[in-house]
């Protein structure tokens, strides 16, 4: 069987590993303690905080299909953000999210997407 090394356990590396595992012996190398790359979550007692990607988009039909199981299992949910611009103590601009593409977040934290 072919052996493949993947450097980095972020979303791209883990997706490649998932696709290739049926065709090769895959090993993923990661420098950090855990998986997730830019979807990392840190813990500072008593809080968790996401410090990488705030969200991700789904543009292709294939990726939307890939997300369906995660959405059905509560790992990922659609994020409809509202933006507010504040100057001093006054709101000077407020708008809805750009809906050209759906935006998603991991629940309860972004790193669960990579752990799934």
N, C-alpha and C positions, 0 to 999 in steps of 0.2 A: 504494500500500500504506500502511496505517496505520503511524504511528511511535509507539513506546511507549518511555518512559524509566523505568527502574527504579533507584531509589536504594538502594544497598547490595548487596554481593555476598556476603551471608550465605546460609544455607541457604534461607530464604524467598524472597529476591530471585532466587537462581539457579534455584529450582524454578519460580517464576513465569516467568522468562525461557525456561526449557526448554519449558514448556507453551505459551507465547504465540508462540514463534519460527515456528511453522507458519502463523500468522495475521497476523503483523505484523512490521515491521522493529523489532527490539528492541535497545536500547542499555542496558547496565548501567553505572552510575556508582558507583565505590567510592573512598573517601578513603584507604584503606590501600594498602600495597604490593601486596598480593595478595588473593585471594578467601578466604572462609571465615567472616568475622564471628565469632560466638561459638564457632565450631569452630576457632579459631586455634591454631596451633602456633608456638612461638618456638624459636630456636636460640641457645644459649650454649655455645660450644665447650668440651667435645666433646658436649654434651647437647642433646636436643630435649625440650621439655615442652609439654604442652597446658595452656593457661591459661584457657580458656573453659569450654564445656560438658564435663562429665566423661563423659557418656553421652547417649543420646537413646532415646526409646521409640517403639514402633510400635503405635498403637491401632487405626487404621482398616485395613480390608481393602485399600483402594487404596494406602495408604502401604506396607503389607507387600508388596504386589505390586511396587511401585516399587523396594523394597530388594532384591528377589530377585536381580536381575542383579548388584548390588554384592556381595551375599553370595556368589554363585556365582563371582565374580571375585576374591574375597579382599579387597575394599575395606572391607567391613563384617563384623563378626562379633558373635555373641551374647555378652553379658557376664554371667556368673554371679558376682556379687560376694559376698564374705563380710565381715561387719562385726564388728569387735572394739572393745570399749570398755575402755580401760586406765586404772587409777587407781594412781598410783605405779608400782610394778613388777608389779602384779597385774592379770590379765584379770578384769574383773568382769561382762562381758556379751559374748556371742558369738551372732550370728544370721545366718541366710541371707537373701539378697535377697528382697524382696517380689516374688513371681512373678505378680502380677495382669496385668502387661504385660511383654513381653519387652524387655530393655534391650540396646542396641547401642553399639559403639564403632567408630571408624575404625581401620584397621590399615595401616601401623604407627603412624600418628598420626591425630588427629581431622581435620586439615585435608584429608586425602586424599578425604574424602567430598565436600567442596565442589569440589575440583579435578577429580573424576571427571566 
